[in-house]
Amino acid sequence: MHCFACQSAINPDDSWCSKCGAAVRQRVDPDSERRFVTILRADVIDSTGLVADLEPEEAVSRLEPALAAMRAAVRQFGGIVSKELGDGLAAVFGAPIADDNHAPLACHAAIELVRRVSSLGDPGLQVRVGLHSGHVVAYMVASEFSKVYEIGGAAQHLAARLETAAEANQIYVSEACQKLADGHVRFEFLGRKALRGFGEPLPVYRVMGASDLSSWRVRRARSVSRFVDRTTERALLRRTAERVSASRQTVLLMGDAGIGKSRLAHEFVQDLRADGWRLLDAECSPNLQSAPFSTLKRLMLSILEAVSKDPDRLVDPREGLSAVHRLAIDAVLDLPISDVRWGDLEPYARGRAISEASCAVAESVARHKRTVFLIEDLHWIDRASDTVIAAIASLQAPNLFVFLTSRPTGMPEWIARCRAEMIAMRPLDDDSGREMLADMLGTSVTDTDLKDRIISHTANVPLFIEEVCRGLKDNGTLRGQWGDLALVRPIEELGIPSSIQGVIAARLDRVSRQQRQVLQVAAALGPRSSEAVVRRLSDLPENVLQDCLAALDRAELLVRIDSDLEDSFEFRHEMVRQVTYESMVEKVRESVHARILVAFESDETWRDDSDALCYHATRAKDWPKAFGYGRSAAQKCLARSAYADAADYFRTAMSSLDKTPLTRPRETNAIDLRMEARMAFIWSGRVVEWIDLGKEADQRATQIDDVGRKVAAMTVMAGGQNFYGTPTEAVVLGEEVVGLAEGSGIPGWRNLAQYNLGQAYFLAGRYREAEQTFARGRAHLMGPEAIAPFGTPPKYTLLLCCMMKSFTHTVMGEFDSAEQLQQQAAAIAEETGRPYDRVAAAYSGGWLKLGRNEPAAAAAILEDGFVLAQKHGIRLFVPVLACHLGMAYLEQGLFDRARGMLTEAREEAKAVGYTSAVLRSSIYLALATWRLGDIRAAQNMLREARNTARQQGFSGLEAEALFGEAVVTPPSDDEGKAAILAALRAAIAIASESGALPLRLKAEAMLNEMLARDDELT
């Protein structure tokens, strides 16, 4: 049995989880969900010492006032007390109803909590508070008498550790909470602190107090983008404002969080101010919803400030009020009132007086000058202010423009009664979204794909665009300054910044339970889903399903799209889908994916879609099926030359198989799967992983004493060693594997082992032995034993033997033999049509043309192969094709072009781990550098390449580096001449021993020319 909250193992008889403290309960999984919240933990310091000597009744009376103060502070700011701990409590903000302000609210609650306990007058009662924002599992615990809302998961432990670390009457918060509340609350960074249970010290902040900044000013200070578009909305606002001289006009700007209501409102009212309007504004605050008349007070303070600064000496509007109405305004402003007449009024009479006085002040201000009352975020207005603002918005007063903003939820009922014009804000169009992105990221066309992904991911909601870009900059994916950012690494997922998770979660909380059920099914299906599949999986009556789909479409959460094939739905933007999906606890997700898997397996449309079946089997944790479908998907990817995708699917299949019970058949399957997967890892250039596959297979074969599979594993390791290791090591291992393969009587692996050994000889500069080994392998592959290991077509291995044998003859100057082998390789590639075969044939064809001193023809062939390798992700060939293409450019005198291509070749070879390609590209990059005039840099590069080649045993490359040193060294003095002669003689010696005839002849010709010149001078 496992804990529902943290999945730790627990005993069936346990009442509480020992890891996370969650209650073991009888519950239904769908009632639990993941939430992104802020957790508050508070306790009384040294409570044991305070009550140790007291009777039980006295102990309760000593601590209960503090606990009552804590509870009241939490509830004042919308928190839920999830657990009382005797001397403290745990509370959660942002659940069960999501609130995008959960972190600021929790911080304000903590400040109020400390204030309330301190005001009790008991110096012994001191508290400490810890706050952290993170994901939790939230659920209702039902007992016989009540229900309690509880949370589980690792996030609550950090809040508890912060509480323990806090000093008396201090509030410590995590970095996650600080980032969400910064601007709304003032913090002091305390550095990194070691907290029990956490391996690394974590950044800790202390709350210093509430900020006096409005929400708009906080958002504006954080914003890095400029205002774009909104032409239609501004025209509607301007048209309404022009009618204000005849009578009061009221406009409600409505839209979801992040859509840009405040930005548009402030841009527009600044235009009005420039035209001579007076601006009076107030902002409804989520922190002050329980404070009566908090919004009205802000509005009155704005009016009085405007009066004091008015250049026309506007008379204080309170002077024309009756005595009771002046008292009403004083009450709103929280000024002391000693007049008994105010105290004698009934509550309803006070409310009416405040409303009448406020309307009179508004009329008085507007009478002298066109005035705009901007009141933002009506969805957070306190109840007392709501009645008064409704009265002001209904006034029949000219020159008064009441400008309101609100989210769809929380919109006041009186909006219709005051005949307000409503303007619903929509996301930006694509052009405006790109304009916004260009302003933040820059105008470089290289970022076009990223910008398109962001637009699709965010559905052009301005706040979402900005926060996604900020997240990419903060994590280092984008570097530079705003307006000139560069992408420095690939992006797999854009993710959901924590700053907007609550915004989306709050939208999702508006839907009914049945609508959420439909959304969750759709989220598990992916960005787009068909109505037929949703109908089958949601298990709802048809009329209920249609009502749900219609409601979700109207809310623009799951929108219907036109399709010629079927009725389909898609998420308005990817972040809604991700938040919906992540809100499901793990067991619910598994259940949904398991149902999808069963549905797909029984549907002919999906039965052959191994990609989708693998995805849902993996998410359902059905490991045998995930193994089978993953393997099938990988094979399909190989067939269409999608090598990187094939490698990923093989990894999924391997991981899934390893989660099944340990048996001998499982282990044989695991070994065979790694052998089959080797080609995907080879072709996609993942050399280290390729070698690791061989090592893993070798260990497993040893454990089950399977000699045949051990030979296969060692063959794979030997092939990888040719790329990642030294030639000496590769030759030793290659010879051992060939001997084992010949003794085991497995011709397929023997043929591949012989190819690997020939390649090792070639890299070691042992060209004659390489040629003989390739000849034996080629003969086997052309004869009755034309067998290759499973997953490898025999003609593929034959082509590789022809390719490498052609290389060897070219290096040895035997061009006719090389030509025959190249023609055979090209014929095989033409017959199979496989991209990998065509690339291999292009590589050997280009090498042969270079050997024949036909650089232009070589470049044409190599360019085609290079493009094909990049198109199909055949990364193993990219560095060597780029290297030889650079050599072809060098021979044609295209030195700048050669240097660029050889630099790319060297960097790609380093990334892949292709040692010999790094050395060869370095040698010819040095020659291109020399041609461009930097002799010293060229000499240094060649010296380094020569030393590395000598140390690691690449004798052929050592000879090429020595010859290059002779070429670039100036014969200007005796020392230079001596160095040239030494390099040439060393190159000739190595070339003579290895059989590299063309290189030997070039070096001998240069040596003879040098010696003849010296004799002539003598």
Salt bridges, closest charged atoms under 4 A:
ASP31 OD1 - ARG513 NH1 3.36
GLU33 OE2 - ARG35 NH2 2.85
GLU33 OE1 - ARG516 NH1 2.88
ASP43 OD1 - ARG128 NE 2.97
GLU64 OE2 - ARG71 NH2 2.42
GLU84 OE2 - ARG71 NH1 2.94
ASP100 OD2 - ARG407 NH2 2.77
GLU112 OE2 - ARG115 NH2 2.68
GLU112 OE2 - ARG116 NE 2.80
ASP122 OD2 - ARG62 NE 2.63
GLU163 OE1 - ARG41 NE 3.77
GLU188 OE1 - ARG206 NH2 2.74
GLU233 OE2 - ARG230 NH1 3.34
ASP256 OD2 - ARG507 NE 3.44
ASP256 OD1 - ARG510 NH2 2.64
ASP271 OD2 - ARG234 NH2 2.52
ASP275 OD2 - ARG238 NH1 3.23
GLU305 OE2 - LYS309 NZ 2.87
ASP310 OD2 - ARG278 NH2 2.86
ASP316 OD2 - ARG318 NH2 2.89
ASP334 OD2 - LYS297 NZ 2.99
ASP339 OD2 - ARG341 NH2 2.73
GLU356 OE1 - HIS325 NE2 2.97
GLU376 OE2 - HIS266 NE2 2.70
ASP377 OD1 - HIS379 NE2 3.91
GLU421 OE1 - ARG243 NH2 3.34
GLU435 OE2 - ARG226 NH2 3.01
ASP439 OD1 - ARG226 NE 3.33
ASP452 OD1 - ARG434 NH2 3.27
GLU466 OE2 - ARG470 NH2 3.82
GLU467 OE1 - ARG222 NH2 2.81
GLU467 OE2 - ARG470 NE 3.56
ASP509 OD2 - ARG35 NH1 2.81
ASP509 OD1 - ARG516 NH2 2.98
GLU531 OE2 - ARG535 NH2 2.82
GLU531 OE1 - ARG560 NH1 3.00
GLU542 OE1 - ARG535 NE 2.78
GLU556 OE2 - ARG426 NH1 2.42
GLU570 OE1 - ARG528 NH2 3.05
GLU574 OE2 - ARG577 NH2 2.88
GLU586 OE2 - LYS621 NZ 2.12
GLU590 OE2 - LYS621 NZ 3.18
GLU601 OE1 - LYS625 NZ 3.01
ASP648 OD1 - ARG686 NH1 3.26
ASP658 OD2 - ARG674 NH2 3.35
ASP658 OD2 - ARG700 NH2 3.09
GLU667 OE2 - ARG666 NH2 2.85
GLU667 OE2 - ARG700 NH1 2.97
ASP672 OD1 - ARG709 NE 2.80
GLU676 OE1 - ARG631 NE 2.88
GLU689 OE1 - ARG651 NH2 3.60
GLU689 OE2 - ARG686 NE 2.86
GLU696 OE1 - ARG674 NE 2.76
ASP698 OD1 - LYS710 NZ 2.58
ASP706 OD2 - ARG709 NH1 2.64
GLU769 OE1 - ARG766 NE 2.69
GLU771 OE2 - LYS805 NZ 2.88
GLU771 OE2 - HIS809 NE2 3.75
GLU785 OE1 - ARG750 NH2 2.81
GLU814 OE1 - HIS809 ND1 2.55
ASP816 OD1 - ARG852 NH2 3.75
GLU819 OE1 - ARG852 NE 3.65
GLU831 OE2 - LYS795 NZ 2.41
ASP837 OD2 - ARG834 NH2 2.66
GLU854 OE1 - LYS849 NZ 3.45
GLU863 OE2 - ARG897 NH2 3.62
ASP896 OD1 - ARG899 NH2 3.47
GLU907 OE2 - LYS910 NZ 3.92
GLU908 OE2 - ARG875 NE 2.49
GLU958 OE2 - ARG950 NE 2.74
GLU960 OE2 - ARG920 NH2 3.19
GLU965 OE2 - ARG946 NE 2.66
GLU1004 OE2 - ARG1000 NE 3.24
GLU1009 OE2 - ARG1013 NH2 3.02
